[in-house]
Amino acid sequence: MTIVPSAAAAPSDQGVGPLLRAWREQRRVSQLELALRADSSARHISFVETGRSRPSEEMVLRLAEHLDVPVRERNALLLAAGYAPRFPETPLDDPSLDALREGIERLIQGYEPYPALVFDAGYHVVAANRGIMMLLDGIPESLLRPPLNTMRLTLHPEGLAPRIRNLREWRGHLLEQMRRQIALRRSESLRELYEEVAAYPVPAPGTDDGPEQTEPVPYFALPMRIEHEGRTLSFISSTSTFNTPMDVTVAELAIETFLPADPSTVKYLHSLLP
């Protein structure tokens, strides 16, 4: 399995004051509340946002931390304030990330026979296990050419979408997830991807629910119910990220695992991928 590097994004050339104000307003935090969190004063925060005061490098990082600014955007804030970026963006195939790649491989392989994959900030798949590849059986080659994109694979009318029995619900969940990421990362490429997949045709109500289950399952989260070789499999997805990453590439990786949501799915997967 090959792991490919994620694409870089250019930092903003705006002044640091307007950028910090935009992040504060997006987080719905007042100047006073941010000042208390960052051990500063509302007056100083106001001066920074209006350009009357140039924040120190330490202050930029402290404000970014309390505003939960993504690592890539923290570099953009530093550049806008006249400082060098603090966080490197190491290509995923760089030898210095050998341990990371090997750890990811072991993690998703150890999750088999259940599906698991790793994707970057643009939802490009960088690693996947046999459980995922099983679900992709029969997908047209045009959708499987690198870089694979998990949103296109899932929502494209020639991808997994026709097989997902609760497509309208699952599609709504994925689009909401993308909207949250767009608000967090302010990525134009991510917005373009959202507009593309949101425009894919959706079956009319009542055509994607599939047959009624003979034994209702008390799901604890929204499942993805997907057909595979005449069977309906149910999965609950969970996404994990790295804690306190110090590299842009690592910060933007997410590991998504699919937990079987009913006993029949467990039994089938273990029989298929022993």
Secondary structure, 3 states (H helix, E strand, C coil): CCCCCCCCCCCCCCCHHHHHHHHHHHCCCCHHHHHHHCCCCHHHHHHHHHCCCCCCHHHHHHHHHHCCCCHHHHHHHHHHCCCCCCCCCCCCCCHHHHHHHHHHHHHHHHCCCCCEEEECCCCEEEEECHHHHHHCCCCCHHHHCCCCEHHHHHHCCCCCHHHECCHHHHHHHHHHHHHHHHHHHCCHHHHHHHHHHHCCCCCCCCCCCCCCCCCCCCCCCCCEEEEECCEEEEEEEEEECCCCCCCHHHHCCEEEEEEECCHHHHHHHHHHCC
